[in-house]
Amino acid sequence: MSDLNLILIGPPGAGKGTQADRLRQNFGIPFISTGDMLRANVKQGTELGKKAKAYMDSGGLVPDDLIVAMAAQRLEQDDARDGFILDGFPRTTAQAEALDAQLRKLGRTITAALLIDVPDQEVVKRISGRRVCVANGHLYHVDFEPPKQDGICDEDGSELIQRDDDKPEVVQQRLGVYHEKTAPLIAYYDKQGLMRHIDGTGSPDRVHDHLRAAIATALREDDV
Ligand code: AP5
């Protein structure tokens, strides 16, 4: 099989991280989340983290030049040689163009761009109930995917917390930024024949099934 290079697109809280983790387990390729990478930089107090924090806390986008350099470095690591699942990158047309240019240089192509489509009011419900494992980022939802024990991660026993940017006023800002800056990527990838629309409103298992089916179709078309 040739390399499997997937992009997940969707509003904040659509379930990109939830699904990326499942796809990682299915296909054995890394899931690369620019949001997780930025949060790790903030936690470690790196120069990048210091620059990114104010943008993230206000629900805005971190400038393209910082993100493109960070993502480019990650994509060149050995574990991404057979493929990758990008979650939260690209998020602007400039980032998508930079990714295209990098892949061209590496002689690689995008297999599919997968839109997880969820209406804004559902996104707000998902984000307000999200809880994240403080040690390893495992994801839960207080109603839809609750941990066995309140406030404790099933996987490693760590504390579950709410993200700083999951406050209601910041979520509204993030949604606005998504519609203005990221939604245009749907047309961008449509034009290249790469866009697949996935109904993201069902259960995580159902959304996962839709994604698997869309990836299988994209791979078949790739082979023709
Ligand atoms: P990032 O971390 O990428 O946040 P996001 O895109 O806003 O997405 P989320 O992580 O909030 O949601 P998700 O779609 O992964 O949903 P999840 O699976 O957690 O970015 C954060 C910030 O970093 C940005 O605002 C920006 O400042 C900066 N940044 C990052 N990348 C950048 C870039 N490329 N350029 C510039 N700036 C960048 O699910 C949500 C909840 O719903 C969970 O509780 C989950 O359990 C639950 N859930 C999932 N699926 C379902 C389902 N089917 N049914 C019911 N509940 C579900």
py3Dmol code that shows the C-alpha trace and the ligand (Angstrom):
import py3Dmol

protein = """\
ATOM      1  CA  MET A   1       0.000   0.000   0.000  1.00  0.00           C
ATOM      2  CA  SER A   2       1.236   3.538  -0.712  1.00  0.00           C
ATOM      3  CA  ASP A   3       1.367   6.036   2.122  1.00  0.00           C
ATOM      4  CA  LEU A   4      -1.954   7.085   3.688  1.00  0.00           C
ATOM      5  CA  ASN A   5      -2.049  10.842   4.191  1.00  0.00           C
ATOM      6  CA  LEU A   6      -5.265  12.065   5.802  1.00  0.00           C
ATOM      7  CA  ILE A   7      -6.507  15.490   6.850  1.00  0.00           C
ATOM      8  CA  LEU A   8      -9.352  15.886   9.343  1.00  0.00           C
ATOM      9  CA  ILE A   9     -11.306  19.123   9.063  1.00  0.00           C
ATOM     10  CA  GLY A  10     -14.200  20.238  11.248  1.00  0.00           C
ATOM     11  CA  PRO A  11     -15.354  22.848  13.723  1.00  0.00           C
ATOM     12  CA  PRO A  12     -13.943  22.914  17.251  1.00  0.00           C
ATOM     13  CA  GLY A  13     -15.407  20.014  19.223  1.00  0.00           C
ATOM     14  CA  ALA A  14     -16.565  18.109  16.111  1.00  0.00           C
ATOM     15  CA  GLY A  15     -14.715  15.000  17.276  1.00  0.00           C
ATOM     16  CA  LYS A  16     -11.508  15.273  15.231  1.00  0.00           C
ATOM     17  CA  GLY A  17      -9.265  14.201  18.134  1.00  0.00           C
ATOM     18  CA  THR A  18     -11.641  11.377  19.118  1.00  0.00           C
ATOM     19  CA  GLN A  19     -11.679  10.001  15.569  1.00  0.00           C
ATOM     20  CA  ALA A  20      -7.986  10.621  14.869  1.00  0.00           C
ATOM     21  CA  ASP A  21      -7.090   8.397  17.805  1.00  0.00           C
ATOM     22  CA  ARG A  22      -9.302   5.583  16.470  1.00  0.00           C
ATOM     23  CA  LEU A  23      -7.865   5.902  12.959  1.00  0.00           C
ATOM     24  CA  ARG A  24      -4.356   5.826  14.408  1.00  0.00           C
ATOM     25  CA  GLN A  25      -5.186   2.480  15.992  1.00  0.00           C
ATOM     26  CA  ASN A  26      -6.728   1.159  12.731  1.00  0.00           C
ATOM     27  CA  PHE A  27      -3.929   2.170  10.400  1.00  0.00           C
ATOM     28  CA  GLY A  28      -0.841   2.372  12.618  1.00  0.00           C
ATOM     29  CA  ILE A  29       0.087   5.857  11.423  1.00  0.00           C
ATOM     30  CA  PRO A  30       0.642   8.833  13.762  1.00  0.00           C
ATOM     31  CA  PHE A  31      -2.051  11.324  14.567  1.00  0.00           C
ATOM     32  CA  ILE A  32      -0.614  14.806  14.468  1.00  0.00           C
ATOM     33  CA  SER A  33      -2.602  17.470  16.284  1.00  0.00           C
ATOM     34  CA  THR A  34      -1.241  21.008  16.059  1.00  0.00           C
ATOM     35  CA  GLY A  35      -3.486  21.910  19.038  1.00  0.00           C
ATOM     36  CA  ASP A  36      -1.854  19.180  21.185  1.00  0.00           C
ATOM     37  CA  MET A  37       1.613  20.240  20.027  1.00  0.00           C
ATOM     38  CA  LEU A  38       0.894  23.863  20.943  1.00  0.00           C
ATOM     39  CA  ARG A  39      -0.534  22.894  24.357  1.00  0.00           C
ATOM     40  CA  ALA A  40       2.625  20.837  25.041  1.00  0.00           C
ATOM     41  CA  ASN A  41       4.745  23.896  24.148  1.00  0.00           C
ATOM     42  CA  VAL A  42       2.666  26.107  26.464  1.00  0.00           C
ATOM     43  CA  LYS A  43       3.051  23.560  29.298  1.00  0.00           C
ATOM     44  CA  GLN A  44       6.821  23.363  28.794  1.00  0.00           C
ATOM     45  CA  GLY A  45       7.134  27.172  28.591  1.00  0.00           C
ATOM     46  CA  THR A  46       9.010  27.120  25.241  1.00  0.00           C
ATOM     47  CA  GLU A  47       9.409  30.301  23.146  1.00  0.00           C
ATOM     48  CA  LEU A  48       6.751  28.976  20.745  1.00  0.00           C
ATOM     49  CA  GLY A  49       4.420  28.233  23.660  1.00  0.00           C
ATOM     50  CA  LYS A  50       4.848  31.762  25.038  1.00  0.00           C
ATOM     51  CA  LYS A  51       4.036  33.283  21.644  1.00  0.00           C
ATOM     52  CA  ALA A  52       1.049  30.960  21.041  1.00  0.00           C
ATOM     53  CA  LYS A  53      -0.672  31.180  24.437  1.00  0.00           C
ATOM     54  CA  ALA A  54      -2.461  34.531  24.036  1.00  0.00           C
ATOM     55  CA  TYR A  55      -3.880  33.542  20.640  1.00  0.00           C
ATOM     56  CA  MET A  56      -5.120  30.211  21.988  1.00  0.00           C
ATOM     57  CA  ASP A  57      -6.657  31.677  25.153  1.00  0.00           C
ATOM     58  CA  SER A  58      -8.647  34.210  23.131  1.00  0.00           C
ATOM     59  CA  GLY A  59      -9.864  31.606  20.611  1.00  0.00           C
ATOM     60  CA  GLY A  60      -7.859  33.086  17.717  1.00  0.00           C
ATOM     61  CA  LEU A  61      -5.454  31.318  15.373  1.00  0.00           C
ATOM     62  CA  VAL A  62      -1.713  31.182  16.026  1.00  0.00           C
ATOM     63  CA  PRO A  63       0.116  32.942  13.118  1.00  0.00           C
ATOM     64  CA  ASP A  64       0.664  30.814  10.007  1.00  0.00           C
ATOM     65  CA  ASP A  65       4.476  31.090   9.968  1.00  0.00           C
ATOM     66  CA  LEU A  66       4.788  29.560  13.461  1.00  0.00           C
ATOM     67  CA  ILE A  67       2.341  26.755  12.704  1.00  0.00           C
ATOM     68  CA  VAL A  68       3.735  25.898   9.275  1.00  0.00           C
ATOM     69  CA  ALA A  69       7.296  25.562  10.635  1.00  0.00           C
ATOM     70  CA  MET A  70       6.120  23.386  13.556  1.00  0.00           C
ATOM     71  CA  ALA A  71       3.979  21.100  11.356  1.00  0.00           C
ATOM     72  CA  ALA A  72       6.646  20.797   8.629  1.00  0.00           C
ATOM     73  CA  GLN A  73       9.208  19.575  11.157  1.00  0.00           C
ATOM     74  CA  ARG A  74       6.783  17.023  12.578  1.00  0.00           C
ATOM     75  CA  LEU A  75       5.834  15.645   9.152  1.00  0.00           C
ATOM     76  CA  GLU A  76       9.468  14.917   8.365  1.00  0.00           C
ATOM     77  CA  GLN A  77       9.895  12.641  11.361  1.00  0.00           C
ATOM     78  CA  ASP A  78      10.411   8.937  10.675  1.00  0.00           C
ATOM     79  CA  ASP A  79       7.106   7.726  12.079  1.00  0.00           C
ATOM     80  CA  ALA A  80       5.169   9.780   9.487  1.00  0.00           C
ATOM     81  CA  ARG A  81       6.937   8.091   6.544  1.00  0.00           C
ATOM     82  CA  ASP A  82       4.064   5.659   5.832  1.00  0.00           C
ATOM     83  CA  GLY A  83       1.343   8.222   6.443  1.00  0.00           C
ATOM     84  CA  PHE A  84      -0.249  10.594   8.920  1.00  0.00           C
ATOM     85  CA  ILE A  85      -3.576  11.838  10.210  1.00  0.00           C
ATOM     86  CA  LEU A  86      -3.579  15.622  10.519  1.00  0.00           C
ATOM     87  CA  ASP A  87      -5.977  17.028  13.127  1.00  0.00           C
ATOM     88  CA  GLY A  88      -6.356  20.819  13.186  1.00  0.00           C
ATOM     89  CA  PHE A  89      -3.872  21.507  10.384  1.00  0.00           C
ATOM     90  CA  PRO A  90      -4.168  23.059   7.851  1.00  0.00           C
ATOM     91  CA  ARG A  91      -6.607  25.650   9.145  1.00  0.00           C
ATOM     92  CA  THR A  92      -6.103  28.480   6.654  1.00  0.00           C
ATOM     93  CA  THR A  93      -5.576  28.596   2.904  1.00  0.00           C
ATOM     94  CA  ALA A  94      -1.969  29.717   3.464  1.00  0.00           C
ATOM     95  CA  GLN A  95      -1.345  26.637   5.641  1.00  0.00           C
ATOM     96  CA  ALA A  96      -2.937  24.353   3.019  1.00  0.00           C
ATOM     97  CA  GLU A  97      -0.712  25.814   0.308  1.00  0.00           C
ATOM     98  CA  ALA A  98       2.373  25.372   2.492  1.00  0.00           C
ATOM     99  CA  LEU A  99       1.415  21.734   3.139  1.00  0.00           C
ATOM    100  CA  ASP A 100       0.913  21.103  -0.594  1.00  0.00           C
ATOM    101  CA  ALA A 101       4.353  22.584  -1.307  1.00  0.00           C
ATOM    102  CA  GLN A 102       6.029  20.446   1.364  1.00  0.00           C
ATOM    103  CA  LEU A 103       4.361  17.234   0.176  1.00  0.00           C
ATOM    104  CA  ARG A 104       5.288  18.028  -3.434  1.00  0.00           C
ATOM    105  CA  LYS A 105       8.925  18.316  -2.374  1.00  0.00           C
ATOM    106  CA  LEU A 106       8.683  14.961  -0.597  1.00  0.00           C
ATOM    107  CA  GLY A 107       6.963  13.356  -3.618  1.00  0.00           C
ATOM    108  CA  ARG A 108       3.842  12.623  -1.582  1.00  0.00           C
ATOM    109  CA  THR A 109       0.151  13.468  -1.986  1.00  0.00           C
ATOM    110  CA  ILE A 110      -2.910  13.829   0.233  1.00  0.00           C
ATOM    111  CA  THR A 111      -5.127  10.724   0.122  1.00  0.00           C
ATOM    112  CA  ALA A 112      -8.281  12.447   1.426  1.00  0.00           C
ATOM    113  CA  ALA A 113      -9.503  15.498   3.327  1.00  0.00           C
ATOM    114  CA  LEU A 114     -12.296  14.385   5.654  1.00  0.00           C
ATOM    115  CA  LEU A 115     -14.815  16.940   6.902  1.00  0.00           C
ATOM    116  CA  ILE A 116     -16.516  15.933  10.164  1.00  0.00           C
ATOM    117  CA  ASP A 117     -19.679  17.940   9.806  1.00  0.00           C
ATOM    118  CA  VAL A 118     -21.450  18.925  13.054  1.00  0.00           C
ATOM    119  CA  PRO A 119     -23.802  21.905  13.542  1.00  0.00           C
ATOM    120  CA  ASP A 120     -22.729  24.710  15.892  1.00  0.00           C
ATOM    121  CA  GLN A 121     -25.286  23.978  18.643  1.00  0.00           C
ATOM    122  CA  GLU A 122     -24.095  20.342  18.889  1.00  0.00           C
ATOM    123  CA  VAL A 123     -20.466  21.498  19.010  1.00  0.00           C
ATOM    124  CA  VAL A 124     -21.235  23.710  22.003  1.00  0.00           C
ATOM    125  CA  LYS A 125     -22.777  20.701  23.854  1.00  0.00           C
ATOM    126  CA  ARG A 126     -19.767  18.534  23.063  1.00  0.00           C
ATOM    127  CA  ILE A 127     -17.219  21.119  24.145  1.00  0.00           C
ATOM    128  CA  SER A 128     -18.985  22.074  27.375  1.00  0.00           C
ATOM    129  CA  GLY A 129     -18.917  18.428  28.522  1.00  0.00           C
ATOM    130  CA  ARG A 130     -15.401  17.601  27.330  1.00  0.00           C
ATOM    131  CA  ARG A 131     -12.857  16.437  29.906  1.00  0.00           C
ATOM    132  CA  VAL A 132      -9.201  15.782  29.099  1.00  0.00           C
ATOM    133  CA  CYS A 133      -6.654  13.588  30.878  1.00  0.00           C
ATOM    134  CA  VAL A 134      -4.047  15.951  32.328  1.00  0.00           C
ATOM    135  CA  ALA A 135      -1.171  13.503  31.744  1.00  0.00           C
ATOM    136  CA  ASN A 136      -1.791  12.064  28.260  1.00  0.00           C
ATOM    137  CA  GLY A 137      -4.698  13.936  26.687  1.00  0.00           C
ATOM    138  CA  HIS A 138      -7.183  10.994  26.671  1.00  0.00           C
ATOM    139  CA  LEU A 139     -10.626  12.388  25.830  1.00  0.00           C
ATOM    140  CA  TYR A 140     -13.973  12.004  27.610  1.00  0.00           C
ATOM    141  CA  HIS A 141     -17.388  13.617  27.661  1.00  0.00           C
ATOM    142  CA  VAL A 142     -19.384  13.788  30.888  1.00  0.00           C
ATOM    143  CA  ASP A 143     -22.552  12.521  29.122  1.00  0.00           C
ATOM    144  CA  PHE A 144     -21.502  10.929  25.796  1.00  0.00           C
ATOM    145  CA  GLU A 145     -18.227   9.162  26.741  1.00  0.00           C
ATOM    146  CA  PRO A 146     -18.023   9.286  30.540  1.00  0.00           C
ATOM    147  CA  PRO A 147     -15.059   7.827  32.437  1.00  0.00           C
ATOM    148  CA  LYS A 148     -15.790   4.849  34.718  1.00  0.00           C
ATOM    149  CA  GLN A 149     -14.986   7.005  37.745  1.00  0.00           C
ATOM    150  CA  ASP A 150     -15.864  10.721  37.831  1.00  0.00           C
ATOM    151  CA  GLY A 151     -12.868  12.981  37.143  1.00  0.00           C
ATOM    152  CA  ILE A 152     -10.377  10.092  36.701  1.00  0.00           C
ATOM    153  CA  CYS A 153      -8.863   8.819  33.440  1.00  0.00           C
ATOM    154  CA  ASP A 154      -9.704   5.129  32.704  1.00  0.00           C
ATOM    155  CA  GLU A 155      -6.404   4.670  30.853  1.00  0.00           C
ATOM    156  CA  ASP A 156      -3.853   5.943  33.362  1.00  0.00           C
ATOM    157  CA  GLY A 157      -5.682   7.086  36.528  1.00  0.00           C
ATOM    158  CA  SER A 158      -4.750  10.767  36.013  1.00  0.00           C
ATOM    159  CA  GLU A 159      -6.992  13.715  36.827  1.00  0.00           C
ATOM    160  CA  LEU A 160      -9.462  14.869  34.144  1.00  0.00           C
ATOM    161  CA  ILE A 161      -9.623  18.626  33.552  1.00  0.00           C
ATOM    162  CA  GLN A 162     -11.486  21.141  31.387  1.00  0.00           C
ATOM    163  CA  ARG A 163      -9.394  22.956  28.737  1.00  0.00           C
ATOM    164  CA  ASP A 164      -8.796  26.710  29.288  1.00  0.00           C
ATOM    165  CA  ASP A 165     -10.241  27.546  25.860  1.00  0.00           C
ATOM    166  CA  ASP A 166     -13.458  25.559  26.478  1.00  0.00           C
ATOM    167  CA  LYS A 167     -15.133  28.489  28.305  1.00  0.00           C
ATOM    168  CA  PRO A 168     -18.406  29.437  26.511  1.00  0.00           C
ATOM    169  CA  GLU A 169     -17.267  32.909  25.335  1.00  0.00           C
ATOM    170  CA  VAL A 170     -14.024  31.490  23.879  1.00  0.00           C
ATOM    171  CA  VAL A 171     -15.929  28.656  22.174  1.00  0.00           C
ATOM    172  CA  GLN A 172     -18.116  31.199  20.327  1.00  0.00           C
ATOM    173  CA  GLN A 173     -14.971  32.992  19.157  1.00  0.00           C
ATOM    174  CA  ARG A 174     -13.379  29.701  17.984  1.00  0.00           C
ATOM    175  CA  LEU A 175     -16.531  28.847  16.033  1.00  0.00           C
ATOM    176  CA  GLY A 176     -16.494  32.262  14.339  1.00  0.00           C
ATOM    177  CA  VAL A 177     -12.841  31.810  13.388  1.00  0.00           C
ATOM    178  CA  TYR A 178     -13.604  28.334  12.006  1.00  0.00           C
ATOM    179  CA  HIS A 179     -16.352  29.629   9.710  1.00  0.00           C
ATOM    180  CA  GLU A 180     -14.270  32.562   8.511  1.00  0.00           C
ATOM    181  CA  LYS A 181     -10.793  31.053   8.128  1.00  0.00           C
ATOM    182  CA  THR A 182     -11.065  27.259   7.983  1.00  0.00           C
ATOM    183  CA  ALA A 183     -14.370  26.505   6.227  1.00  0.00           C
ATOM    184  CA  PRO A 184     -12.949  27.892   2.911  1.00  0.00           C
ATOM    185  CA  LEU A 185     -10.671  24.833   2.882  1.00  0.00           C
ATOM    186  CA  ILE A 186     -13.715  22.720   2.025  1.00  0.00           C
ATOM    187  CA  ALA A 187     -13.838  24.377  -1.421  1.00  0.00           C
ATOM    188  CA  TYR A 188     -10.026  24.254  -1.635  1.00  0.00           C
ATOM    189  CA  TYR A 189      -9.941  20.439  -1.287  1.00  0.00           C
ATOM    190  CA  ASP A 190     -13.165  19.972  -3.258  1.00  0.00           C
ATOM    191  CA  LYS A 191     -11.458  21.536  -6.266  1.00  0.00           C
ATOM    192  CA  GLN A 192      -8.661  18.973  -5.950  1.00  0.00           C
ATOM    193  CA  GLY A 193     -11.205  16.130  -5.760  1.00  0.00           C
ATOM    194  CA  LEU A 194     -10.033  15.217  -2.249  1.00  0.00           C
ATOM    195  CA  MET A 195     -12.924  16.373  -0.061  1.00  0.00           C
ATOM    196  CA  ARG A 196     -15.154  13.794   1.669  1.00  0.00           C
ATOM    197  CA  HIS A 197     -18.138  14.942   3.761  1.00  0.00           C
ATOM    198  CA  ILE A 198     -18.837  12.870   6.874  1.00  0.00           C
ATOM    199  CA  ASP A 199     -22.002  13.247   8.950  1.00  0.00           C
ATOM    200  CA  GLY A 200     -20.493  13.852  12.403  1.00  0.00           C
ATOM    201  CA  THR A 201     -23.742  13.906  14.368  1.00  0.00           C
ATOM    202  CA  GLY A 202     -24.027  10.189  15.221  1.00  0.00           C
ATOM    203  CA  SER A 203     -22.267   8.256  17.989  1.00  0.00           C
ATOM    204  CA  PRO A 204     -18.448   8.073  17.895  1.00  0.00           C
ATOM    205  CA  ASP A 205     -18.720   4.467  16.587  1.00  0.00           C
ATOM    206  CA  ARG A 206     -21.040   5.509  13.777  1.00  0.00           C
ATOM    207  CA  VAL A 207     -18.844   8.457  12.751  1.00  0.00           C
ATOM    208  CA  HIS A 208     -15.854   6.119  12.786  1.00  0.00           C
ATOM    209  CA  ASP A 209     -17.670   3.703  10.433  1.00  0.00           C
ATOM    210  CA  HIS A 210     -18.453   6.573   8.026  1.00  0.00           C
ATOM    211  CA  LEU A 211     -14.805   7.658   8.085  1.00  0.00           C
ATOM    212  CA  ARG A 212     -13.532   4.131   7.421  1.00  0.00           C
ATOM    213  CA  ALA A 213     -15.906   3.810   4.461  1.00  0.00           C
ATOM    214  CA  ALA A 214     -14.800   7.175   3.024  1.00  0.00           C
ATOM    215  CA  ILE A 215     -11.117   6.244   3.387  1.00  0.00           C
ATOM    216  CA  ALA A 216     -11.719   2.874   1.682  1.00  0.00           C
ATOM    217  CA  THR A 217     -13.387   4.677  -1.254  1.00  0.00           C
ATOM    218  CA  ALA A 218     -10.535   7.188  -1.504  1.00  0.00           C
ATOM    219  CA  LEU A 219      -7.975   4.348  -1.540  1.00  0.00           C
ATOM    220  CA  ARG A 220      -9.887   2.497  -4.256  1.00  0.00           C
ATOM    221  CA  GLU A 221     -10.022   5.653  -6.393  1.00  0.00           C
ATOM    222  CA  ASP A 222      -6.285   6.186  -5.757  1.00  0.00           C
ATOM    223  CA  ASP A 223      -5.583   2.709  -7.193  1.00  0.00           C
ATOM    224  CA  VAL A 224      -7.524   3.294 -10.427  1.00  0.00           C
TER     225      VAL A 224
END
"""
ligand_1 = """\
57
AP5
P -7.324 22.404 18.641
O -6.807 21.689 19.806
O -7.018 21.907 17.275
O -8.880 22.612 18.866
P -10.127 22.552 17.882
O -9.915 22.448 16.429
O -10.915 23.717 18.329
O -10.728 21.194 18.149
P -10.992 20.558 19.514
O -9.772 19.903 20.054
O -11.689 21.556 20.407
O -12.125 19.489 19.140
P -12.106 18.125 18.358
O -12.749 18.303 17.027
O -10.752 17.469 18.390
O -13.148 17.316 19.261
P -12.895 16.174 20.352
O -12.538 14.885 19.699
O -12.043 16.687 21.452
O -6.815 23.936 18.658
C -6.813 24.703 19.841
C -6.226 26.081 19.531
O -4.843 25.942 19.095
C -6.904 26.854 18.383
O -8.025 27.576 18.838
C -5.761 27.768 17.912
O -5.580 28.864 18.759
C -4.529 26.868 18.045
N -4.248 26.116 16.802
C -4.248 24.745 16.653
N -3.946 24.407 15.391
C -3.754 25.575 14.710
C -3.452 25.878 13.364
N -3.285 24.911 12.436
N -3.325 27.187 13.012
C -3.467 28.178 13.921
N -3.773 27.948 15.226
C -3.920 26.656 15.610
O -14.423 16.008 20.882
C -15.053 17.034 21.642
C -15.911 16.398 22.750
O -17.019 15.718 22.162
C -15.173 15.338 23.605
O -15.621 15.457 24.938
C -15.607 13.989 22.996
O -15.638 12.967 23.976
C -17.012 14.323 22.497
N -17.369 13.612 21.258
C -16.556 13.305 20.209
N -17.236 12.698 19.246
C -18.537 12.623 19.672
C -19.736 12.092 19.115
N -19.762 11.515 17.876
N -20.891 12.190 19.838
C -20.876 12.769 21.083
N -19.762 13.286 21.665
C -18.610 13.206 20.969
"""
view = py3Dmol.view(width=600, height=400)
view.addModel(protein, "pdb")
view.setStyle({"model": 0}, {"cartoon": {"style": "trace"}})
view.addModel(ligand_1, "xyz")
view.setStyle({"model": 1}, {"stick": {}})
view.zoomTo()
view.show()
